[in-house]
Amino acid sequence: METFSSRGIRASGRRKASRLAAFFLVFPCGLSLSACSIPTALQTGAQRGVYEDILERQREGIPVDTETLKELPELTVSDYEWLGDQYYKQEKFPLAYTKYEKAIELAPDRLDLHYKAGLVLLHKRMLDDAIARFDYIIRVNSGFSPAYEGKGRALLEKGELAGAELALRLSLDLDPRRERALQSLALVYERQGRHREALAELRKALEIVPRDAALLNNIGMEHYSLGEYEPSVSAFESALAAGGAAPRIYNNLGRAYAKLHRYKDAYSAFTKGSDSASAYFNLGVLMQSAGNLEKAAACFEHAIETSATYYEAAGKKLAEIKVEMGYTGPRDLQRSGTVSLPCP
């Protein structure tokens, strides 16, 4: 497993990059240069073909002439930043952090580089280190909105909701259109049970990034939490129309349909999110919680009939229903090999 350490903040200092390191830093795409965009600065002082030859030889396991490596140009701040960005996009966070730190060594006053390094620490859940990095930026420039956002997100991850709310509000005071800060603030409110306020922040974010599937899904969830099932369905359907196809969106839509007693629609949504057996089981759970025990029992039996993998889980649910019905009712809840009641 890749690991890396967080260095302390340096106000100054510069270390010359080795030419050998410069060679290996050209390699993040693992492809020939024709398939991997290299910054202009990385080609300065050497022909493109030299890099192609070196990468080709490395892939084939052929030794590379060290004299050739010595002729390669030094990497610049922009080069290291670009490489860090590529690794960040690939979620290779230890490598991204290393490149950002290299860039910081060459340009310690670039707060945007410190911010990017802080984001890597946040993604690696090195939360205290991330907060320290964001605090450093704020000490240097109290008007740097992204740093407050980063700190708020880190505090949110730590469960320090009051501090997270304060930091995120400060970020939005400086830049009201920071969509990620709005969504993070909404999550703070959601965890505090302040669903109406969470919904308001999400709607502000939607004005900035309309037709964002994940955002529309979250709006649907807040309406659901407020018991507003019609707008909840509308938001989930909009999320799907915006290109969201994650199983959780279909499952959320199925739950909202079920709350409106649109069970056939719920079954269809659950099926698209998983499969028929799962759809029957989910409907059974929802009907059981709504007190529709006979229908719930039919759904659990359908789940078992459709897939034996649900024999144990659905069987336990059938046993629970027998207890809830006091062992009485119009039908024996023991499986007989056929399913007489429809579901949905």
C-alpha positions as CSV (number, residue, x, y, z in Angstrom):
1,M,0.0,0.0,0.0
2,E,1.3,3.4,-0.9
3,T,2.0,5.7,2.0
4,F,3.4,9.2,2.4
5,S,4.2,11.6,5.1
6,S,3.0,15.2,5.6
7,R,5.8,17.6,5.8
8,G,5.8,20.8,7.8
9,I,5.0,24.1,6.1
10,R,8.1,25.8,4.6
11,A,8.1,29.6,4.2
12,S,11.2,29.4,2.0
13,G,13.8,27.0,0.6
14,R,14.4,25.5,-2.8
15,R,16.0,22.2,-3.7
16,K,17.3,21.5,-7.1
17,A,15.5,18.7,-8.9
18,S,17.7,15.9,-10.2
19,R,17.6,15.1,-13.9
20,L,17.1,11.5,-13.1
21,A,13.9,12.5,-11.2
22,A,12.9,14.6,-14.2
23,F,12.9,11.5,-16.4
24,F,10.7,9.4,-14.1
25,L,8.3,12.3,-13.6
26,V,7.4,12.3,-17.3
27,F,5.8,8.8,-16.9
28,P,2.3,9.3,-15.2
29,C,0.3,8.1,-18.2
30,G,2.3,5.0,-18.9
31,L,1.9,5.5,-22.6
32,S,4.0,6.9,-25.5
33,L,4.0,10.7,-25.8
34,S,1.6,10.5,-28.7
35,A,-1.1,9.3,-26.2
36,C,0.0,11.4,-23.2
37,S,-0.1,15.2,-23.3
38,I,3.2,16.6,-22.0
39,P,3.4,20.3,-21.0
40,T,5.4,22.5,-23.2
41,A,7.9,23.1,-20.4
42,L,8.6,19.4,-20.2
43,Q,9.8,19.5,-23.8
44,T,12.0,22.6,-23.5
45,G,15.6,21.8,-24.2
46,A,15.1,18.3,-25.6
47,Q,13.4,16.9,-28.6
48,R,10.1,15.1,-28.2
49,G,11.6,12.0,-29.7
50,V,14.1,11.7,-26.9
51,Y,11.3,11.3,-24.4
52,E,9.5,8.8,-26.6
53,D,12.7,6.8,-27.0
54,I,13.3,6.7,-23.2
55,L,9.8,5.7,-22.4
56,E,9.8,3.0,-25.1
57,R,13.1,1.6,-23.8
58,Q,11.7,1.6,-20.2
59,R,8.6,-0.3,-21.3
60,E,10.8,-2.9,-23.0
61,G,13.2,-3.2,-20.0
62,I,16.1,-1.9,-22.1
63,P,18.7,0.1,-20.1
64,V,18.7,3.9,-20.7
65,D,21.9,5.8,-21.3
66,T,22.5,7.8,-18.1
67,E,24.2,10.5,-20.2
68,T,21.0,10.9,-22.1
69,L,19.2,11.5,-18.8
70,K,21.7,14.1,-17.8
71,E,20.7,16.1,-20.9
72,L,17.0,16.4,-20.0
73,P,15.8,19.7,-18.8
74,E,15.0,20.5,-15.1
75,L,11.3,20.5,-14.2
76,T,9.7,23.8,-13.3
77,V,6.9,24.8,-10.9
78,S,4.4,24.4,-13.6
79,D,5.7,21.0,-14.6
80,Y,5.4,19.7,-11.0
81,E,2.0,21.2,-10.6
82,W,0.8,19.7,-13.9
83,L,2.1,16.3,-12.8
84,G,0.4,16.6,-9.4
85,D,-2.9,17.4,-11.1
86,Q,-2.6,14.4,-13.3
87,Y,-2.0,12.1,-10.4
88,Y,-4.8,13.8,-8.4
89,K,-7.2,13.1,-11.3
90,Q,-6.1,9.4,-11.2
91,E,-6.6,9.4,-7.4
92,K,-2.9,8.5,-6.9
93,F,-2.8,10.8,-4.0
94,P,0.6,10.0,-2.5
95,L,2.2,10.7,-5.9
96,A,0.2,13.9,-6.3
97,Y,1.2,15.1,-2.9
98,T,4.9,14.5,-3.7
99,K,4.6,16.6,-6.9
100,Y,2.8,19.5,-5.2
101,E,5.4,19.5,-2.5
102,K,8.1,19.7,-5.1
103,A,6.3,22.7,-6.7
104,I,6.0,24.3,-3.2
105,E,9.8,23.9,-2.7
106,L,10.3,26.0,-5.8
107,A,7.5,28.5,-5.1
108,P,6.7,28.5,-1.4
109,D,4.5,31.6,-1.7
110,R,2.0,29.9,-4.1
111,L,-1.0,29.5,-1.8
112,D,-2.9,27.6,-4.5
113,L,-0.2,24.9,-4.4
114,H,-0.6,24.6,-0.6
115,Y,-4.3,24.3,-1.1
116,K,-3.9,21.5,-3.6
117,A,-1.6,19.7,-1.1
118,G,-4.2,20.2,1.6
119,L,-6.9,18.6,-0.6
120,V,-4.7,15.6,-1.0
121,L,-4.3,15.3,2.7
122,L,-8.1,15.6,3.0
123,H,-8.6,12.8,0.5
124,K,-6.2,10.6,2.4
125,R,-8.1,11.4,5.6
126,M,-5.1,13.0,7.2
127,L,-7.5,15.5,8.6
128,D,-5.4,17.2,11.2
129,D,-2.6,17.7,8.7
130,A,-5.1,19.0,6.2
131,I,-6.5,21.5,8.7
132,A,-3.0,22.7,9.6
133,R,-2.3,23.3,5.9
134,F,-5.6,25.2,5.4
135,D,-5.0,27.3,8.6
136,Y,-1.5,28.2,7.2
137,I,-3.1,29.6,4.1
138,I,-5.7,31.5,6.1
139,R,-2.9,33.0,8.3
140,V,-1.1,34.2,5.1
141,N,-4.3,35.4,3.3
142,S,-7.5,35.6,5.3
143,G,-9.4,36.2,2.1
144,F,-8.6,32.9,0.5
145,S,-12.1,31.3,0.2
146,P,-11.0,27.8,-0.8
147,A,-9.0,27.4,2.3
148,Y,-12.0,27.9,4.5
149,E,-13.9,25.4,2.4
150,G,-11.2,22.9,2.7
151,K,-11.0,23.4,6.5
152,G,-14.8,23.1,6.8
153,R,-14.8,19.8,4.8
154,A,-12.0,18.4,7.1
155,L,-13.9,19.4,10.2
156,L,-17.0,17.8,8.8
157,E,-15.1,14.6,8.3
158,K,-14.0,14.7,11.9
159,G,-17.7,15.2,13.0
160,E,-17.0,18.7,14.4
161,L,-20.2,20.2,12.9
162,A,-20.2,23.6,14.6
163,G,-16.6,24.3,13.4
164,A,-17.4,23.0,10.0
165,E,-20.4,25.3,9.7
166,L,-18.4,28.3,10.7
167,A,-15.6,27.6,8.2
168,L,-18.0,26.9,5.4
169,R,-20.0,30.0,6.0
170,L,-16.8,32.1,6.0
171,S,-15.9,30.5,2.6
172,L,-19.3,31.4,1.2
173,D,-19.2,34.9,2.6
174,L,-16.1,35.4,0.5
175,D,-17.4,33.5,-2.5
176,P,-21.1,32.7,-2.5
177,R,-20.8,30.6,-5.7
178,R,-18.5,27.9,-4.2
179,E,-20.7,25.0,-5.1
180,R,-18.7,22.5,-3.1
181,A,-18.9,24.6,0.0
182,L,-22.7,24.9,-0.4
183,Q,-23.0,21.1,-0.7
184,S,-20.8,20.6,2.3
185,L,-22.8,23.1,4.4
186,A,-25.9,21.2,3.3
187,L,-24.4,18.0,4.6
188,V,-23.6,19.7,8.0
189,Y,-27.3,20.7,8.2
190,E,-28.4,17.2,7.2
191,R,-26.4,15.6,9.9
192,Q,-27.9,18.0,12.4
193,G,-31.4,17.2,11.2
194,R,-31.9,20.7,9.7
195,H,-33.3,19.3,6.5
196,R,-35.1,22.5,5.4
197,E,-31.9,24.5,5.6
198,A,-29.9,21.7,3.9
199,L,-32.4,21.8,1.0
200,A,-32.0,25.6,0.7
201,E,-28.2,25.2,0.3
202,L,-28.6,22.4,-2.2
203,R,-30.9,24.5,-4.3
204,K,-28.3,27.3,-4.3
205,A,-25.8,24.8,-5.5
206,L,-28.1,23.6,-8.2
207,E,-28.3,27.1,-9.7
208,I,-24.5,26.9,-10.2
209,V,-24.4,23.4,-11.6
210,P,-27.8,22.6,-13.0
211,R,-28.6,19.0,-14.1
212,D,-26.0,17.6,-11.7
213,A,-27.2,14.1,-11.0
214,A,-25.6,13.7,-7.6
215,L,-26.9,17.0,-6.4
216,L,-30.4,16.3,-7.6
217,N,-30.3,13.0,-5.8
218,N,-29.4,14.8,-2.6
219,I,-32.2,17.2,-3.1
220,G,-34.5,14.2,-3.4
221,M,-33.2,12.8,-0.2
222,E,-33.9,16.0,1.7
223,H,-37.5,16.1,0.4
224,Y,-37.8,12.5,1.4
225,S,-36.6,13.2,4.9
226,L,-39.1,16.0,5.2
227,G,-41.9,13.7,4.1
228,E,-42.4,15.5,0.8
229,Y,-42.6,12.5,-1.4
230,E,-43.9,14.1,-4.6
231,P,-41.0,16.6,-5.0
232,S,-38.7,13.8,-3.8
233,V,-39.8,11.6,-6.8
234,S,-39.4,14.6,-9.1
235,A,-35.9,15.2,-8.0
236,F,-34.9,11.5,-8.3
237,E,-36.4,11.4,-11.8
238,S,-34.5,14.5,-12.7
239,A,-31.3,13.0,-11.4
240,L,-31.8,10.0,-13.7
241,A,-32.7,12.3,-16.7
242,A,-29.5,14.2,-16.0
243,G,-27.5,11.0,-16.6
244,G,-27.3,9.5,-13.2
245,A,-27.7,5.7,-13.3
246,A,-26.3,4.7,-10.0
247,P,-28.2,2.0,-8.2
248,R,-28.7,4.2,-5.2
249,I,-30.8,6.7,-7.3
250,Y,-33.1,4.0,-8.5
251,N,-33.4,2.6,-5.0
252,N,-34.1,6.1,-3.6
253,L,-36.8,6.6,-6.3
254,G,-38.3,3.2,-5.4
255,R,-38.6,4.2,-1.8
256,A,-40.2,7.4,-2.7
257,Y,-42.7,5.7,-5.0
258,A,-43.5,3.2,-2.2
259,K,-44.3,6.1,0.2
260,L,-46.9,7.3,-2.4
261,H,-48.3,3.7,-2.7
262,R,-47.1,3.5,-6.3
263,Y,-45.8,0.0,-5.7
264,K,-45.6,-1.1,-9.4
265,D,-43.4,2.0,-10.1
266,A,-41.4,1.2,-7.0
267,Y,-40.8,-2.4,-8.1
268,S,-39.7,-1.1,-11.6
269,A,-37.3,1.3,-10.0
270,F,-35.8,-1.3,-7.6
271,T,-35.4,-3.7,-10.5
272,K,-33.4,-1.1,-12.5
273,G,-31.3,-0.5,-9.4
274,S,-30.6,-4.2,-8.8
275,D,-32.6,-7.2,-9.8
276,S,-36.1,-8.7,-9.3
277,A,-35.3,-10.6,-6.1
278,S,-33.9,-7.5,-4.5
279,A,-36.9,-5.5,-5.7
280,Y,-39.3,-7.9,-4.1
281,F,-37.3,-7.9,-0.9
282,N,-37.1,-4.1,-0.7
283,L,-40.9,-3.8,-1.3
284,G,-41.5,-6.4,1.4
285,V,-39.5,-4.3,3.9
286,L,-41.3,-1.1,3.0
287,M,-44.7,-2.8,3.1
288,Q,-43.9,-4.4,6.5
289,S,-42.9,-1.0,7.9
290,A,-46.2,0.4,6.6
291,G,-48.2,-2.3,8.3
292,N,-49.3,-4.0,5.1
293,L,-48.2,-7.4,6.4
294,E,-50.0,-9.7,4.0
295,K,-48.5,-7.9,1.0
296,A,-45.1,-7.8,2.7
297,A,-45.3,-11.6,3.2
298,A,-46.1,-12.1,-0.5
299,C,-43.2,-9.9,-1.5
300,F,-40.8,-11.9,0.7
301,E,-42.0,-15.1,-0.7
302,H,-41.5,-13.8,-4.2
303,A,-38.0,-12.9,-3.3
304,I,-37.3,-16.4,-2.2
305,E,-38.9,-17.9,-5.3
306,T,-36.9,-15.6,-7.5
307,S,-33.5,-16.2,-5.9
308,A,-32.5,-18.7,-3.3
309,T,-29.9,-16.2,-2.0
310,Y,-32.8,-14.5,-0.2
311,Y,-34.0,-17.7,1.6
312,E,-32.5,-16.8,4.9
313,A,-33.1,-13.0,4.9
314,A,-36.6,-13.2,3.6
315,G,-37.3,-16.2,5.8
316,K,-36.5,-14.1,8.9
317,K,-38.8,-11.4,7.7
318,L,-41.6,-13.9,7.2
319,A,-41.0,-15.1,10.8
320,E,-41.2,-11.5,12.0
321,I,-44.5,-11.0,10.2
322,K,-46.0,-14.2,11.9
323,V,-45.1,-12.7,15.3
324,E,-46.6,-9.3,14.3
325,M,-49.8,-11.0,13.2
326,G,-50.0,-13.0,16.4
327,Y,-49.8,-16.3,14.5
328,T,-53.2,-15.5,13.0
329,G,-54.5,-14.3,9.7
330,P,-56.1,-15.4,6.5
331,R,-53.1,-17.3,5.2
332,D,-50.4,-19.5,6.6
333,L,-47.1,-17.7,6.3
334,Q,-45.1,-20.9,6.0
335,R,-43.9,-21.3,2.4
336,S,-45.9,-23.8,0.5
337,G,-44.0,-23.7,-2.8
338,T,-46.4,-21.3,-4.5
339,V,-47.1,-17.6,-4.1
340,S,-50.8,-16.9,-4.0
341,L,-50.8,-13.1,-3.3
342,P,-49.4,-10.7,-5.9
343,C,-46.4,-8.4,-5.2
344,P,-46.6,-5.6,-5.9
